[in-house]
Amino acid sequence: METRGPELSKAVSIGRFSIRVLEISGACSHLFNNPLLRKELTVRISITRGATIVSLFAALLAAPTVLPGTAFAEEIGHVDTAFKLLGRNHQVTVEAFDDPKVKGVTCFISMARKGGLTGTLGIAEETSDASIACRQVGPIAFAEAIEGDDEGEEVFKKRQSIFFKRLNVVRFLDVRRNTLVYLAYSDKLIDGSPQNSVSAVAMMPWGDQTPAKVLTK
């Protein structure tokens, strides 16, 4: 029986592997030399590349729009309102976000979300239907000064179409009543919708902790 040392066995294995690689390379070369197969492979690669681009585009459109100083919302849940054969169903979603400057305040906002192919891809224009409810969920504290004028301060913004439509939430301060007022509405580049929803949070003691002094700009 022929015996081989470890080095010789390794050399034989590498040699066999190299021969196999050359065989595969030759087969691939033969395939690409065939014009019909080369055309079919090119078409399939193009289709795959196009599908990848569409998927990336849809993911970018579906990504939430977060601006500096505004809150990021998390989805709490949703209900289906209409069945769609292709894509997701029409829905009403409920999302929650914390006031980025006032600790202890959380807002819950419900909004319509279109389904179907355009809704799933993120290119449908959503309706202006939205409702907001803000609550004190902890001791009130101010991370930084807030706007105290009658124009308020934007705390949340979400894209509702690819053509500049946005859902906005603006916070106002009612100094006389020591209350924070949150207004939800939608707008476009030129015009918006009169539909709106409002919620108020009276800043109250939380347990034995009194609300922090309001900091305004």
PyMOL commands that set and color helices and strands:
alter all, ss='L'
color gray80, all
select helices_A, chain A and resi 6-33+35-62+116-121
alter helices_A, ss='H'
color red, helices_A
select strands_A, chain A and resi 74-82+90-98+102-113+130-142+153-159+166-174+179-187+192-202
alter strands_A, ss='S'
color yellow, strands_A
deselect
rebuild
show_as cartoon
